[in-house]
Amino acid sequence: MEGGSSPNLQLQQLPLATAAVSVQPHTDSFSYKNLIGALLAIFGHLVISIALNLQKYSHIRLAGSKDPRAYFKTKTWWCGLFLLVLGELGVFSSYAFAPLSLIVPLSAVSVIASAIIGIIFIKEKWKPKDFLRRYVLSFVGCGLAIVGTYLLITFGPNSHEKMTGENITRHLVSWPFLLYMLVEIVLFCLLLYFYKEKNANYIVVILLLVALLGSMTVVTVKAVAGMIVVSIQGNLQLDYPIFYIMLVCMIATAIFQATFLAQASQLYDSSQIASIGYILSTTVAITAGATFYLDFTGEDILHICMFALGCLIAFLGVFLITRNRKKSVPFEPYISMDAMPGMQNMHDKGIAVQPDLKASFSYGALENNDNMPEIYTPATLPIVQEQHGSKGVSAPPYRVLEHSKKE
C-alpha cells in the first residue's frame, strides 16, 4: 500500500511545482515595468529642463534686443512650452508603471541637465584654470547624481499593484496611512502657524510646507495615472468616486505647492531652493509612498540599504551642483560712474558722484553734502509769488529762493 501510494503523491506534487515555476516570469516583468517607469521619468525631467532653458533663452533674447514683440509671440517660447507639456506627460505616465519611491528621486535628472546646459551654453570667456576652479564642483555633483540615480533604479522597490478603485480605497483607510496623515496635518498646521503668525520666513519652514503638500501631490498623481492606465487596458476605473477625489486633491495640492514655492523664490536664491527643496520633498514623498502604497513590503535589508545609499549620493550630488551656481546680483538703483568708459577720472578728488545706499536715497539727483563744491549741489528753481483772491485776504507766505551759478 505504501509503495502504491507513492506515485499518487508524485502526481499531486507536479501541478504545485508547475504553479511555482510560473511565478518567476511574472516577477521578471516587474523589473521591466520599473525600467519603463524610470526611463519615462528620466525622459520627462530631461525634456522639462530643456524646455525651461528654451523659455529662459527666449526671454533673454528679447530683453537684449529691440524686438517689440511679446515673449508669447516667439517660436522659441512656444517650442519650450510644447516640450514642457511633453515632459510633464512623461513624468505623469511614469507613476503608473513604477513605484512612487523610485520615481520621485529621479527628479535629480533635471538638475543634472540644467547644470550641463548651463556649462555648455555659457556666455563668459574663461581660462582652463578658471573653468576647473569654478566648475569642478558641478562635475563632481553630476557624477555623484548619476551614480545615485543608477543605484536608485537598480535597487529600487519592486512592488507593483494595479491601481483599481478598490485597492486605492483600501490603502486610503488603512491605519498606517491614517496615522501618517494625522502626523502630517498636525505638522503642517504648526509650520503654517509659525510662518503666518510668527513670521518665521525660514527657507526650511517654507520648503517643508512645500514638501508636505508635494507628498500628497505625488500620492494622488500615482493613483490618477494608474487608474487611467488600467481604464485604457479595458478595466474602466473612471466611474469610481475615489478617482475624482484624488484628482481634486492633486490639483489643489499642486496649486498651493506652487504658491509657497513662489513665496520662497521671492525671499531666497533659486540654488538654495533647488537643493533643499529636492532633499526635503524626496524624503517626505518616499515616506508617503512607503506608507500609502507599501512600496518596501517584501524587500530585503540589502536592497533597502542600497536604495537609501543611492538617495544620499543623489542628495549630495544635487547639493554640489546647486552650490556652484551663480547667485543673482541684487539690483542697484544707480550706475557706478567710475565703471563707465571715459568717466574713470571723476573719483580722483574723492568727490561722491552717486548717492550712498546707506544714506537717504534720492534717485536721479546728486547728494547735497556741505563739503561738496557748490557746482555739485542740486539746483533750486525760483518760485514766483502770486496772490489770488481779494486784496483783503493775505496770501500764505512763500520763501523765494534765488539760484546763482558761479562761473
Secondary structure by P-SEA (a helix, b strand, c coil): ccccaaaaaaaaaaaaaaaaaaaaaaaaaaaaaaaaaaaaaaaaaaaaaaaaaaaaaaaaaaaaccccccccccaaaaaaaaaaaaaaaaaaaaaacccaaaaaaccaaaaaaaaaaaaaaccccccaaaaaaccaaaaaaaaaaaaaaaaaaaccccccccccaaaaaaaaacaaaaaaaaaaaaaaaaaaaaacccccccaaaaaaaaaaaaaaaaaaaaaaaaaaaaaaacccccccaaaaaaaaaaaaaaaaaaaaaaaaaacccaaaaaaaaaaaaaaaaaaaaaaaccccccccaaaaaaaaaaaaaaaaaaaaaaaacccccccccccccccccccccccccccccccccccccccccccccccccccccbbbbbbbbbbcccccccccbbbbbbbbbcc
